[in-house]
Structure formats: structure tokens, C-alpha cells
């Protein structure tokens, strides 16, 4: 595990305060190696790329479908099966660094630690992980020009994605990747300026296209809980919805992956009726138990079908499944209500600094008693390729002081970790 200087971060733990929202009664061909490298570096590039291609073949990076299937009902259709996708929120190991920091805090540098926890998921019958990609304000991994217009993806991001997907193949996992941790976290012009918004869709399209043939990328989630900022009048609803439309269309144009959005609650689903989502993933916590549209525990999928006129599946994108609330009963209840899965918060409670854990025996019990918990494929052995070599091909090592780290953003629950990067 790479050792790097710690950074100070603030943390505001999730609260149970009811938010004053609606009445609770919705590829670039850019070279990864800078010009001017020596012939030795170019030779190393060829060797590593050959290894990665071989590894990709070994990991079964070939889809069984030509395009993402239409989603409806109480299951998600993926890789030829219909699944309840009950799993966990990662949601990050190193805030804002998992994808792009390589050996200095990215997946390339933490893969041994991640592998241990992913092995635990596999042994308990869990196959789906929700993982935040560009959390925090002004994500540095997306480059922009002097006007703020998005221009590309930092090449270092790809080595960490490759490492994550090798782990997914090794432990038979499927990822829902969350792009942005809130609606106000990307630079505002990306949301409010139509030209910048369109450029953002094109830039993200290079990321979607790069992994379009990897079945371990099950879905891309556009925003985490954007409604809280909208309801607080921090950002335009119309422009945020328009941005979501652009990104959803980019996913569908550039890949076969599914698209979702992490609603603050099920009551917010109608806000996104013009966005081409494949399934809904609203969040539910115990403070939402008072009834009405917020309360997924009070209602079932049929309720929301009738209430909002929807036909697509619903997954509880965040939910508490700790051992103190009879988690076995909770996951079984949500299954029986026709939801397409629940994603417990969280796999790395020491990194989120909130102490909220997922009860693994409850997850194992559900997987053992229900035959459709997935998606499930076939795990493959880890390839011999050392992706740390790949990280070296991106040029000089990136250090913490080379990039800004976002300050904690006021939200209903801000999840800025207090822990240092490892």
C-alpha cells in the first residue's frame, strides 16, 4: 500500500432531520502516453497494453446483448438474466482519489485492501457495488479550458478504472458508478451553460465508450441526491434536469450500460420524467418512515407505479442495514415489496466516518434464500498484470498538493471523510 501525506478533511455526519422538500404525501482517441517519451517507454506501453488486452479477454469482456435491454417490472435485466441487485454502497475508499490518483491513493494503490473486502462480499453472495467516481466540488479529473468548458478526462483515471474492473472480474462484482456527489458539485457553468453542458456530455462519452464492452459496468448514476440542492434553491431545477438528460443520452449513445439517478427520496421521481433513465434508485432511511411518497418501507413498487405512472424497476440506492434494526427482515421486506434491490450504506464505514455498517449475515441469508440475487457471472483469477506499471506510463506521479480538494458542502448529509488517504 502506497504511503502518502495525509490531508485534512472535514466531516458532517448524516442526520435524521426531515428535509423541507415537497409534501411527503423523482471516446476520445487521446493517447494515454504524452508525446516525447523515450522508445523504452513506448515499448513498455505496448507490453502493458498487450497484457491488459489479454486480461480483458480472460475476464470475459464480451456482452451477451447488443444493447441495454428495456427495463421494467421488479427486476433489472442484465447479461441475459433478470436480477434483484441487492448489494452495498462502497461508496469510496479515498474521497476524490479512487479514480485518478493511481499509486497515490487510487484503486491501483489500494487494490490489496479493496480485494480483501470484495472477497467478503463474494463469500456472502453480494454482487453489486455502488461506487462514487468524481465526488466533491469541481472534480479535478475532468479537464476544462480557460472558459470553464469541459475538454477531456484526465488520463490517469483509466488505470484506476482498469484496476477496479479487474477486481470486479476476480470477485464477480458489478458496479453502479456514481458520477457526481451532488448537483452543485460540478462547476456551475457545466449545469447552466448549454454549450458547456453539451461538452460535458461529449467528454463523459469518452469514458462511457471506453468501457462499453465490459459487463462489470452495469450502470452509470448521474447525480447523488440532487434534489436537496434544488429544494434549497441552490441550483436551477430546469438546468439540472437538462444536464441529466444530456448525460443519460451520452451513456446510451456510447455504451450499453444502464442509467440511473440517486434520488434524495422516492417522492422526487417525477422530477426526472423527461430523463431517459433505465431504473430509479431513490434513497430511504428510517427518518422517512412517516408515510407518503417518501416512505419506501411503507409502500411497494405497485404503489409507485400507480402514483407516478412508472413501469421501470426501483432500487433503494441507499439504506441502513446495520445489525441493530433486524436487517434480515428489512431486506426480505423490500424484496417482497417488488423493489429490484437495496444497496446498504456502507462497505467502508471507517472511510465514510459515520459508523453505518452493513450486516453481512443478513445479506448472505437473502442471497441463500432467493435465487435471483445478482447479477452473477463467473469470477476469473486475477491476471498477472501489475497495473502499477500502467500508472507509470501517465508521466510524473500525481501528488496530493497538485490538485484541489473540495471543502465540505452543506447537504442534508455531507459525507466528507475525516480519514487520510492510504
N, C-alpha and C positions, 0 to 999 in steps of 0.2 A: 504494500500500500504506500503510495507516494506521500511524502510529508511536505506540507506547505504551510506558510504562515497563516494563522487564524485571522479572521476578520470579525469585527464587532457587528452584531445584528440585533435588532430589537424584536420583540415578540409580543403580540397581543393574542391571548388565548381566545378560542371560540366562546361565545356567550350564549345564553339562552333567552336573551331579550327578543320579544316579538318585534319584527321589523314593521314600521308603519307603511306597509305597501298596500296593495289592493285589499279590499274586504276579503277576509279568509273564507267567506261563504260563496304561464308558456318559455422540363429540366434544362436547367442550364447546362451547356456543354463546357462550362468554365473548368479549366484544368485545376486539379487539386494540388499541383506542384507549381510554385512560382517559376517564371522564366529565369534562365540564368543559372539553374542548378547544375552541378557537375554531372558528367556522364555516369559517375558512380551512383549518384542519387537517382538518375533516370533508370539505371539498371535495377536498383533496389525497388523502385516503383513498379517496374514490370514484374519482378518476383512476387512482391506483395499482392499486386492485383491478381496475378495468376492463382495465388493461394486463396484469395478471397472468392474468386470465381469458383474454384474447386469446392471451397467450403459452402458456397451458396447452393451448388448442385447437391452436396451431401445433405444440406438442410431442407431440401425439397422446396426450393423457391419456385414452384410452378403451381399455378392455381388450377382448381378443378372447374371454375367458372370463367367465362369470358368477360363478365361484368358483374358488378354488385347486384345481387338479387333484390327484388322488391320486398320490402319488409312489411309484414302485417301480422296481427294476432298477438299471441302471448309468448312467442319465442323469436330469437334472432336467427336468421338463416345465414350460415357462413360455411364455406368449404363443403358444400353438399349436405350439411346437416342442419337440423333445427334445434337450437340450444337455449337453455337457461344459462345466462352468462354470469352467474354469481361468482364474485371474486373480491378483490381488495383494491383500495387506493394505496399506491406506493407511498405518498404521492411524489416525493423526491428524496434523494439522499443528500445531495449538496444543492441547496437553493440557487437557482440560476446558473448552475455549473455542470449539471449532469450531462448536458448535451453541448459540447464545445470546449470544455476545459481539458479533455484528454487525460494525460497522466497527472495533471494538477487538479484533480477533483472531479473529472468526468468519469463516465462509465468505464473507459479504458483503464483508469487508475483505481477504481473501486470494484471492479468486476468480481474479485475474490470474495469480498464481503457480500455483494449482491447475490452471488451464486449460492452462498450458504442459506440466505433467506429464501431464495427461489426454490431451493431444494425442499425447504419446509412446506412451501405451497404445493409443490408436486406431490409430496407424501400425504398431504391432506386433501387431495382431489381438487385443488384450485387451479384454474387455467387462465383466468382473466385478470389483468392488472391495469389500473388507471394511473398514468404517469404524466406529470407536468413537464412540458418541454421548454418553454420560454417564460418562466414566471418572473414577476416583478416589473417595475416600471421601465420603459424604454429598453426592451430586450436587446442586448448588445450583439446577439447572434445574427440579427437581421441588419444588414448594412444600408446606408442611405446616402444620398448626395447632399450638396450644400443647401438645397431647399427642403430637405427632410423627406424627399421621395424615396421609397424603398428601392434598392438596386440589386440586392442579392442576399444569399445565405453565406455566412462565414464558413469556409471550407472545413474548419476544424470540427464542425457539428457532425459531419458524416462518420468520422471514425467512432464516435460515441454511439451513434445510431447502429452502426455495424456491430459493435460490441454488444449492445443491448439485444439485438436480434439474434446474435449467436447464442446468447444466454436463453432467449425465448425458445429457440430450437432445441437446446440441450434439456430444458425443463418443461417442454411442451406448454408454453405460455403464449397468450395472445394479448396484444396491447391496445388500449384506447389511449391515444396520445392527446393530451390537452395542450393546445397552442398557447393561449393567453390566460393568465390568472385572474383577469378582470377586464371589464370594458374600458376602464380608464388607464390601463397599464401600457398599451401601445402608445406611441406618440399621437397626440390628438389629431394631427393632420391626416394620419392614416385612416381615421374614422370619419372626419368631417370633410376632407378634401376629396372630391370624386376621382381626380386624377391619381392622387396618392393611394386611394382605396383600390383602384384598378391595378396599380402597380404592385400593391401588397398581394393581391390575388395571383398575379403572374409570378412574383418571387416565390411565394409559398408553393406554387405549382411545380417548381423545380424540385422541391423536397418531396411532394406527393408522388411525382413521376419517378423519382429515383427508387422508391420502394414499392412501386405499383405491383410488382410481381412477387412480393413477399407476403404470404398469407398470414404471417405473425402480426402484421399491421392490420388489425381488424377494423379500427375506426380512428378518425380524427375528430377531436372535440374542439369547437371554435373558441368558446369563452367559458370560463368558470364563473358562475353566478353573476352575470352582467346586470341582472335586474336590480340588484341592490344599488348600484350606481345610478341606474336610470330612475328608480323610485326616489332617490335622494336628489334628483335634478342636477347630478354632476356631469351628465352627458346626454346628448340627444338620443331619444329612443329611435327616431326615424333613421338617423345616420348609423346607429349601432346595428339595427336590423339590416340596413342596406349593406353594411360591411359583412355581416354574417351571410347574406345572400351571395356576395362575391366569393367568399372563401368556400362556401358549400359547393358552388358551381365549379370552382377550381379543383376541388377534391374529385368531383365526379368527372371532370374533363381530363384529369391527369392520372387517375388511378381507379381501381376497382374497390377501394376501401369504402366503408360506410362513414356517414357524417352524423354527429350529434352535437348537442349543446347542453352544458351543465346548468340547468335552471336552478335558481335560488329556491324554488318550490314548484310543485305541480300546478299551482294557481297561475304561473307565468306562461304556461304552454301556449295559450292563444296569441301571445305577443309575437310569436315566431311563425305564424301560419303561412307567411309568404316565403319562408326559407325552406329549401329542399333538403330537409333533414330525413335521415333514414330511420331513426328511432329517437325517442325522448329519454333524457336521463336527469330528471329533476331530483333534488336533494330532499331528504327527510330526516329530521332529528326530533327528539322527544318533545321539544318545546312547541312543535307543530301539531300536537295531539288534540287540539281543541275542536276539531271537526271542520267541515267546509272543504274547499278545494285544496288547501294546504296539506290536509291530513291523508297521506297515502296509506297509513296504517288503519284509518277509519273506512277507507273506500277500497274499491278494487278496480281492475283495468276496465271492466264494463261500465263502471260509473263515469270514468273519464271519456270513454267512447261516446256515451250518451251526452255528457255535459259539454264536451268540446267538439264533438263530431269527428274524432280522430279514429284511425284504424291501425296506426303503427304501434309497435311494441313500446313499452315503458320499462326502464331500468332505474332503480333507486341509485343514483350516481354517487351519493354519499349517505351513509347511515351508520349509526353506532351499533356495534355488535360485541360489546365487552361482556365479560363473564358475569357481571352484576345485574344483567337485565333479562336473563333466560334467553340467550341468543339463539338456541336451537328452536325455541318456539317462534321467535321473531322471523328467522329465515324461512321456516316452514310456512308461516302465515303469509309472508309476502309471495312465496311460491304459489300457494293455494289461491291467492287473490288474482293470479293471472299476470303478475309482473314478470318481465323477462330476465330478472336477476336483481341482485343487490351488490353494491361494492362497499365493503366495510372500511371505515376510517380507523386506524391506518396500519400499514405493514411496518413502518418505521416511526413509531410514536416517539422514540428518542430524538429523531430528527425534526419532527413537527413540533416537539416540545409541548405537547398538550396531554400526554399520558393516555390518549384514547387508543385502545388496542382492539384487535380482532380475536375472538375466541376460536382457536383452530379446531378443537374437538367438535364444536357446533358446525363448522364448515365441513369437516370430514363426515359427520353424521348425515348432513344433507346430501353430499356427493355420493355416499354409500347407499342411500335410500331412494335416490332419484337417478334415473338412467340417462338424463339429458343435460347434466351439468357439464358445460364445456365453454368454448369449442375444445374438442380433443382431436389430436392428431397422433403423431408418433415422435417421441423425443429421439434426438440423434446425439451421438457422442460429440463432445466439444472438439472442434478441429484444432490441429496443432498450431495454426497461425497465431502469432503473438501480435495483437493489434497495437501494442505499444510501439512496434516498429512503424506501423502505418502512421501513428501520430507524429513521428519524427519527420515524415515527408511533408508536413504542412509548414515547415520552416521553424524559426526560433520558438522556443517554448513560450506559452502564454502564461503570464503571472497574474495574480490577483490584482496587483496595482495597475495593470494595463487596461482594466475595464471598470466602469462604474457599477456599483451595486446599489440596487434600489432601496430607498428608505421604506419603512413600513407604511402601507397605505390604509387609511381608515376604511374598514369594511365592517359588515356585520360580524365577520370572523376573519381577522387577518392572520395568516399563517406564516409569518416570518420567523424562521428558526433562530434560536439562541446559540445553537451548536456551531462549532467551527467546521470548516471543510476538512475532509480527510483524504 
